[in-house]
Amino acid sequence: MKIATWNVNSVKARRERLLAFLSRHAPDVVCLQELKTEEKGFPYEELRAAGYFAAVLGQKTYNGVAVLSREEPADVSTGFGDGGDESQARLVAATVGGLRVASAYIPNGKEVGSEKWPYKLEWLARLAAWVERQAGGPPLVLGGDFNIAPEERDVASPATWADSVLCHPEVRAAWERIIAAGLVDSFRLHHPEGGLYSWWDYRMLAFPKNDGLRIDHVLLAPALVPRCTGAFIDRDERKGKLPSDHAPVFAELS
């Protein structure tokens, strides 16, 4: 079973790339983020013709998440269901192939000290609590753009990004709380080395210089760890005409 997560940075702008990506990799499940469209603008018909169902939580201009799957998803849910603010489309979950698959788009946080910084930390705390509530259900797969580089080896230029919203000690502590809630970083199981990234700024030749960060992740319930046979980043998807600034990240399950 091949599972991918990908921040497409506008499904409209990346529609042809998305269809080509699905044809090339034939993943079983794909978690998409930053759709930047409402459900009515989502390419359901084209994706269905390509062999994929879609569970979608859209939002005009901003945010938006989806779970694509070859099998029709069941028990679709959106948001945390905790009574908190759900005005931003950042979490959708569905049951696929006996797994509970969730696509999450964690807030960026803008700048430490900005009005968006506490919102990011609060959202991460809610995510950790949500993960804990999934215990007892189907094994959880949480894919998404976390806007967190968990360790120094996940950053090409640690000094440049130190204390940024992607690397600040508070977001790394929030990451550890999510892991402690009952998840495992599938990529790290197979790649203990650094220098492998999923996001590169469009500016300053960041991609050709490989000046990136690993901020996109597929997290697995511990029960799935023995089934995780591989993980990789499709760096080639960051190349060519009109790429997203993120590359897809994969986890493979036997």
N, C-alpha and C positions, 0 to 999 in steps of 0.2 A: 504494500500500500504506500503510495507516494503522496505526501502532504506538503503543500507549499504555502508560504505566506509572502505577500507582495503588496507594498504600498505603491499603487499605480499612479498617484499624483494626478488624478482626473481620469475616470474611465472613458470619458468621451475622447479626450486627447490621445489616450492609449488603447482605444478599441481595437484597431488593427493589430497592434503589437500583442494585445492580450489574446486575441484569437490565434495568432501565429504561435505564441507561447504555449497555448493549450495543445495545439497540433504537434508541436515539437516534443514536448515533455510528456503529454498524456497523463497528467497527475490525476489521482483519484479525488482529491480534495484540495481546494485553494481558498485561503483566507485573504481577502482583499481589504485594503484600507485606503482612505482618502479618495473616495469615489467622486466627491464634489458634485453630486447630482441627487435629486430626489428619485424615488422609486420609479416615477413615470418616465424619467429620462434614462433608466438603466436598460442595457441591451439584452433583455430577457430572451427575445426570439432568436437573435444571432447565437447566443450562448446555448440555447436549447438545440439549435440546429447543429452545433458543435458537440453535442452530447452531454451538456451540463445543465442541471437544475441550479437555482440560485435562491438563497435566503438573504434578503437585503434590508438594511436599515439605511435609508438615504437622507441627505440633507442638502438643500440648495447651496451651492458655492463652496461649502465647507464640509469637512469630515466625511462621514459615510463609510459603512463597512458591509461586507458580504461574505457568505460562505458558499462557494461553488462546489458541486459534487455530482458525480456520475449517478449515484443513487439519490432518489428523491429524499430530501431532508425531512425529518420528523421533529415534532415538539420544538418548533422554532420559538425562541424567546429573544427579547431585546432589552437592553439596559440591565441594571443590577436588581431591579425589583425590591429595593430596600427603602422606598419612600423618599429617596433623595432626588436631587436635580437630574432630570433626564432630558434636558433641552438640547444636548449635543449628541449626535448620532455616532457613538463610539464603541458599542458592544452588541454583537449579535451571536447567538449560539443555536446549534441544531444537533440532533442526533443522526449520525451517519455511520453505517457499517458497524454498529455496536459501540461507537465512540461518541462522546459529547465533544463536539468541535466548536470552538469559539474564535471569532475574529475580533481583535481589539485594536483600537487606535488611541494610544495614550497621549494625553495633551503634551505639547512641546514645553510649555512653561515660559516661553519667550525669553525672559531674563530673570536671574535670581533677584528677588526683591520687587519684581513687577507684580501687578495685580493678578497675573496668570500663574505665578509661581505657587501660591498656596492652593490654587485650584488643582494643579497637577498633583501635588502631594496628597490632597484629599481624595482625588480620583484613584490614585494608586492604593491608598488605604482601603477604599471601597472595593477595589479589585481583589486585594488579598482576602478580604472578608467573603467576597463572592466565591473565590476559589475554595475556601474552607467549606462553604455551603454545598459544594458539588460532591463532597465526600458521600459515599454510599450509592452514588449513581453510576452511570457508565463511565469508564476511564476518560479523563479529560485531556484534550489536546487544545492548548491555548496558543494561537499564532497571532502575531501582530507586529506593528511598529510600536515598540515600547518607548522610543525616544530616551533610551538609557543604554549607555555602554557600560556593561557590568564591571569591567576590570581595565587596568592600564593596558594590558595586551590587546584589548579591543579598540584601541585608539592609536592612530599612526603618529599623532603629535600630542602626547599627553600634556605637555606644558601649555600648549595653546588652548586646550579644552578644559584644563583644570578649573574646578569650581563653576563650570558652565552648567546650564540646565540639563545637559546630557550626562555629565560626569560628577556632579556635585555629591558630596558624601550623603546628603539626605536622600537623593534619588537612588543611590546605590544601596542604602539601607532599606529603602522601600522595595527595591528589587529582591533583596535577601528575605524580606518578609513574605513576598509572593512565593519564592522558592520554598521557604519554611512552611507555607500553607499547604504544600504537598505537590510540588512540581520539580521537574528536572530539565536543565538546558540540554536539548538533544544535540545541538551543534558541538557543545563542549565535550560530549561523550566521545566524539570521533576526532576532534581537532583541539588538542591541548595547546597547540602553538598559537602565537599571535600573528598579526599581519594579514588577517582575513576580515574583510569589511563588507557591509551591506549598503552603506550610504556614503555618497561623496557629493560635496557641494558642486553646484553647476559652475561656480566661479573659480578663478585662479588656477585653472588646469588641475583641479583636485583629483579628478579621476585618472588622467594619464600619469600623475605623480603617485597614485595610490594613497593619497592623503585622505583616508576615510575613517569611518567608525562602524563598529558592529552594533547596530541598534534595533535590528529586526530579528525576531526570535520565534522558534517553535518550542514550546514547553510541553512536557509530557508528564502524565501521572506515573508514579514509580512502577506501577504494574506493567507499563508499556516499555520500560527500559530494556528488558531482555529481548524485546521484539525489534528494537531500533538497530537496524543493520547498517545505516549510513546517514550522512548529513552533508549537504554542500550548498554553496552559494552560486547561483548562475550569473557570474560576473559579465558574461557576454550580453546579457539583457540590458546592461547599462550602456552598451555601445550602439552606434548607428544613429539613425534619424529619430529625433524627438523621443529620447528615452525618458523614463522616470528617473529621478535622482536616487531611487532605491533599486537594489537588485533583489530578485526573489531568493528566498531561503527555503531549503527543503529538508524534510526528515523522511526517512524511508523505514517502513515497518514491515516485518515478515508476517 
